[in-house]
Structure formats: structure tokens, C-alpha cells
Amino acid sequence: MTSTPQPLDFRSDTVTRPDETMRRAMAAAEVGDNVLDADPTIAELERRAARVLGMPAALWTPTGTMANLIALTAHLRRGDRFLAMRGAHVLHNELGSAAWLAGGMPEPLEHDAGPGRPTAEALERAIGTVGPYFTLRTSLLCLENTHNSAGGAVTPPDEHARLLAVARQAGLKVHLDGARIWHAAVALGVPPAALTVGVDTVSACFSKGLGAPVGSVVAGTPEFVELARRTRQMLGGGVRQGGVLAAAGLVALDRVDELAESHENARRLAAGLAEHGWSVPAPETNIVLAEVPDVPAATKSLASLGILAYPLPERVRFVLHRDLSAADVEETLYRIKTSRAKPGS
Ligand SMILES: *Cc1c(COP(=O)(O)O)cnc(C)c1O
């Protein structure tokens, strides 16, 4: 009898647990009441995140979902239409709050320039021209870099610039969902600020692969942040001594360069799965999407090997993160190989 193998959790890069260094920083954080006046550690994280993102100011939020909602609430009025990539987090994973709270009518853009991005021409067509008073007014473009459901796909700065030019020409505001902007920056070898050029607002997460248990930011002008602070309070996101959480974000920011290791592990996993006959495109960052004929059967068979993966339509998703090492990837491939598990069988 062999013992049950240790489960290897590839479901998301949100499954990481704070390590000793991070927990020590959290325990030692200087704190204050961030609703009454200010928490010094939250203030420090906001300053540092704004600088790294190349934005004038930033506001801490408990989640990326709240960060996106705050930005969309600032940009949209009822009767507005906003454009976002098909499968975007703001369209599929935020329970429609962009529509029912922020008040915008969503319109999906196709990934016709490659995973995660539209061509400038398609964007121009989708914006169209301003119609009569009884038609929707297209007022916002919402980008996502990296694009989660497209497999951690990266939009490079030149394509970003072309999309920005079209949106600006048509008078649209631009929000960037940068939950994993750190991953895009590391994959491209550019600073995160190179990927926010020209946007009005950007959101970013510290809890996606960087090891923080909680925390995001939404960044923009000081005027936007002033409004965003009111919206955050309205949504119940005004936490008091949040410095214990922001301290984790500061440690996370120190670790951005280490994401390269997760990207390398993702490439190795994808190559190994392909060797075993799985249909897997080469990943751009830390997300591996494997096409399988029967998703429930594939996730079940993987789970029986102690490998946790996330089911998507027609695909199984493996996300690499700092709690999965190169050795864990080899162990995963070994378990799949020796079990003779066929994809989807
Ligand atoms: C995870 C994610 C979010 C939301 O972050 P939460 O902190 O889980 O609310 C937003 N956008 C994208 C692309 C994400 O992957």
C-alpha cells in the first residue's frame, strides 16, 4: 500500500498561502483606522503601487472584483455601452455587476488579433458612430492583460497603443483589468507601467500568484481616487486597520520578478502534457489550457491522481504559482504518465 499522494493544486494562482516572511510582515505592520483617517501601511502600498503602475494615485481594495466595479461605476452612466473581450472577467466572473450596479450595457469583442485581444479595426467597427438619442452611447473600453480565460494571454505595448488610439479618437474612457498585469510585464520583460500607457484606470491584484492572501488596487488620477474612496465605502470595502493586509501586498510587490519561475514551470507542464498526447497550446504566462473531449471525466481522473485542475468549457485549466515548484511539475507529469491516464478518459 502506498499512502495517498499530496494533492498538487493547479486550480488557480489564488490558492497560495502566505509564507513565513509575509506573515511576519503582516504581524509587524504599522496600522491605523483607514476609515477615520489613514492606515500608514495601506497608504504606503497605495503610493508604491501607483508608482509601479505608472499612475498618479491608487486606492487599496479587498478584491479585484471591487476594484473593477469601482472603476466601471466611475466611467459608466445608464444608457452607456461598454466593450470588453468575450470571456472577460468583468463579463463572466463578476455576476453582471458592471451592468446592474455600474449601469453599462456590455458588448463583447472577439479575439480576432489573437488570444485576449481585438484588432484595432474590429474595435473601430464595434464603437461605430454616434446614433440618435434613443441609441446606446459607447463610452468605455475595458481591456484585460493578461487575459485570464484566454489562457493568461499577453497584450504587448504596441497593440495596446493601437487600441488606445482608436478608443481615444472615439472619445471612450479606457479601464484596464490588470489583475495579472505583473505576469504580462514579466513575460514581456517591461515594467508594468509600460502596459498602462494612456488608460484612465487600472486594477491589479496582489493575490494572484504573488502569495498575498487578500488585496488589490485601483489606480487613476487623484480625482478618480477621491471618488473611488466614496464608492469603496458604499460597497462596504472601507476596512479599518487594513495595514495587516496591505503589508502582504508590499511583500508581494517585492516578488514580481519571481513570476518568471511560474512561467517556466507552465511551459514545462504544457510541453510534458503535449508529450503525453494532450492538446495544449504553449502558454504565454502561468496559465495552461488543455483541450479535452470530456471535461468532468478529465478533472475526475486527474483528481484521483492527486492533481487538482479547474474545469472550463472544453478545457481543463492548470495555473502555476509560487506554491508549485519545478519538482511538483515533474511529479505531476510522472503521475499522469504512470497512470496511463488519457486526456478526458
Ligand atoms: C481574479 C481576477 C479578478 C478579480 O479578482 P478577485 O480578487 O478574485 O475579486 C479580476 N480580473 C481578472 C482578470 C481576474 O483574473
The ligand as an SDF file (V2000), in Angstrom:
LIG
                    3D

 15 15  0  0  0  0  0  0  0  0999 V2000
   -9.1520   37.2350  -10.3610 C   0  0  0  0  0  0  0  0  0  0  0  0
   -9.4860   38.2670  -11.3550 C   0  0  0  0  0  0  0  0  0  0  0  0
  -10.2110   39.4130  -10.9850 C   0  0  0  0  0  0  0  0  0  0  0  0
  -10.8600   39.5980   -9.6390 C   0  0  0  0  0  0  0  0  0  0  0  0
  -10.0970   39.4280   -8.5390 O   0  0  0  0  0  0  0  0  0  0  0  0
  -10.6900   38.9410   -7.1340 P   0  0  0  0  0  0  0  0  0  0  0  0
   -9.6760   39.4720   -6.2000 O   0  0  0  0  0  0  0  0  0  0  0  0
  -10.7630   37.4540   -7.1970 O   0  0  0  0  0  0  0  0  0  0  0  0
  -12.0240   39.5780   -6.9410 O   0  0  0  0  0  0  0  0  0  0  0  0
  -10.4290   40.3760  -11.9450 C   0  0  0  0  0  0  0  0  0  0  0  0
   -9.9730   40.2180  -13.2010 N   0  0  0  0  0  0  0  0  0  0  0  0
   -9.2890   39.1360  -13.5840 C   0  0  0  0  0  0  0  0  0  0  0  0
   -8.8040   39.0490  -14.9980 C   0  0  0  0  0  0  0  0  0  0  0  0
   -9.0190   38.1180  -12.6900 C   0  0  0  0  0  0  0  0  0  0  0  0
   -8.3550   37.0420  -13.0940 O   0  0  0  0  0  0  0  0  0  0  0  0
  1  2  1  0
  2  3  1  0
  2 14  2  0
  3  4  1  0
  3 10  2  0
  4  5  1  0
  5  6  1  0
  6  7  2  0
  6  8  1  0
  6  9  1  0
 10 11  1  0
 11 12  2  0
 12 13  1  0
 12 14  1  0
 14 15  1  0
M  END
$$$$
